[in-house]
Structures are given as structure tokens and as C-alpha cells.
């Protein structure tokens, strides 16, 4: 199964059920959609094998005591951005690192328990990574939207 794999309406209904409850059993999904558990299982495995579906657990940062979210724009010099990004991504405070176009080379999202951790993170940790030329933090003051369920899906196109 490759690029020619497409989802149909039934696949979309199964995905919809998983989006509502990622912990639902195949039998629970089957009962809601008037299918057999074997059909649900087969379709989920087929979509996973084709890299069209991945069921993951998402943790709420605030529930774990992380009260500060910061976007960091990083400029790199003297070293490939991809190497710097991989090294920065190893820090436990970093939950997303992206190579980007534009003024900066790397865009990262970090979470902290409180604002007092910011100076230590930037001055004693991130800035010690070879190749980091500059960092511009932007502190999130409010979360307007936070969803992992954001991929636009269409029964006509690939998931």
C-alpha cells in the first residue's frame, strides 16, 4: 500500500470515532457504526500500514505542572541547522522543534513550570549548543487553540 491508498466514508467514520475516544475498543467502534470488530480492526491496521492513521496519547501540559509555553525563534551560524535542531530537541523542555524558512532557522516550542526557569533554560542550556547564534523568545499569554486533531481529512483524498 502506498501513495495510491485512499480512504473511504467508512474509514472516515472509524477515524471520527477514534478522534472522539482514542481509547475506544474495536468492539465499541463496531457497535457504534453497526460493523463487526474484525472489520474495524482490519481497516485500522490497513490505514496504519499505509501511514494514513496513527493513534497516539496526548498529555495535557498544565496537568503536569507546566504553566509557561514559549516559542523560540533561533538563528544558527557555523553549523548545519538540522544538527543544531536535533541537539536542541534533546532538552526535555522542548516539545517541538522545526526547521523553518525566513529570518530564523529553527522554531521551537518549550514548556516550563514557571517563568523563573526561563533564564536558566536560555543562558545555561540552549545557548551552550554549538551553532546557536541568537534566540528570540515569545511567551504565550493565552492558548486560543490547542488540538492535535488538526489534519484536514477528506474521504476523496489521502488522510
N, C-alpha and C positions, 0 to 999 in steps of 0.2 A: 504494500500500500504506500502510495507516495503522493505526489502533487495532484493526481487526478481524483483523489478521495474527496467526496463532498458529503455533507451531512444532509439528512432529510428531515421532514417535520417531526418524525418520531424521535430521532436523535436530539432535536432541539427541545422536545418535551422532557426527555430524560435529563438533559443539561439544565433545564429550568428547575426540575425537581432537586437536582444536586445543588444548584445555586441557593435554593430556599433552605436546604438542610444537607450539607456535605457529609453528614454522618448517617444519612438515611441508608438503610439496607436495600439490597436489590429487591427483596420481597416487598418492602414498604413502597418503593417506587413503582414496582409492578402493580401493586394493589391500587395505587392512585391513578395509574394510567391504563388499567384493565389489560395488563400484559402478564406474561409469566416471568418469574425471576430469572430463568435461563435466558430469555430474550434480552432483558435488561443487562445482565452480566455480559452476554456476547457483544452487545452494542457498545457498552462501556469499554470493554477490552479492545474492540476494533478501533474506537476513537483514540484510545490511549496509544495503541500501536502505531497509528498514523500521525501521532503527535498533534492531535486535534483537541485533546482533552487531558487535563491534569487536575486531579483533586488534591488540594493541599489544605493544611490547617493554617489559620491566620490568628496571630496573637495580638491582643489589644495592648499597645504600649502603656497607656495610662494604668491599666490593670496591673502592670508590673512595676509601677512606680516611676515611669519615665514621663516627666511633666514638661519637658522642653524639646521641641523639634526645631532643627536648624538646617537650612540649605546652605551648603558651602560651595562657592564657585572657586575653582583652583586653577592657577596658571602654572604651567610646567616649563622648565628650562633645563637643557643639558642632558636630558634622558627621555626615552620614549614615554609618551603619556600613558600608554597601555601598561607599561611596567609600574609606573607610579600609581596608577589606579588600582592595580592588583595588590600592591603593597598597602595602600591606604584602606582597601576593603577588608583587610585582615583585622583592623581595630574593631573591638566589639561594639563600640558606639555607632559605627557606620552600618546602616541597614540598606543603603542603596548607593551605588557608585556608577556613574555613566560617563563615557567618553562623549563629548559634545562638540559641535561646531560653534564658531563665534569667538567672542573676546576671550573666553576661558576654555581650558582643555578638558577639565573634569568637573562634573556636577555631582555633589554628594548630598545625601540626607543623613543626618545624625540625630540621635536622641540622647538626652541626658536626664538625670534625675532632677537636677536643679541648675540654675544659672551659674552657681559658683564653680561648677565643673568645666565651664567653657574655657577659661584661661588655661587650665592645665591641659585640656584636650588640644587646644591650638598651639600653645607655646612649648609644651613638653612632649607631646606625642606626634601630632600630624606634621608639624614643621620640621621634625627631625628626619623625615623621609627625604632621601636624596632626590632632587629634581623639583621639589615644591618651591616655586618662586614667590607666589602670593596666594593668599586665601581671603575671600570676602564672604563673611557670614551674613545670613539673613534669617533672623529669628521669626518663626511662625507665631503670630499673635492670636490666630484663631484658625481652626480647621473647618473649612466650609464643606469640603467633600473628602471622604476617606473611604475608598472602596477598592477591593481587589477584583470585584465583579464588573470590570470596565470594558472588556473586549467586546466590540460590536459583533453580534452574531447574525448570520443570515442563513436560512435554510438553503438558499441558492448558491452561496459561496462557501469557501472553506472557513472553518472555525479558527 
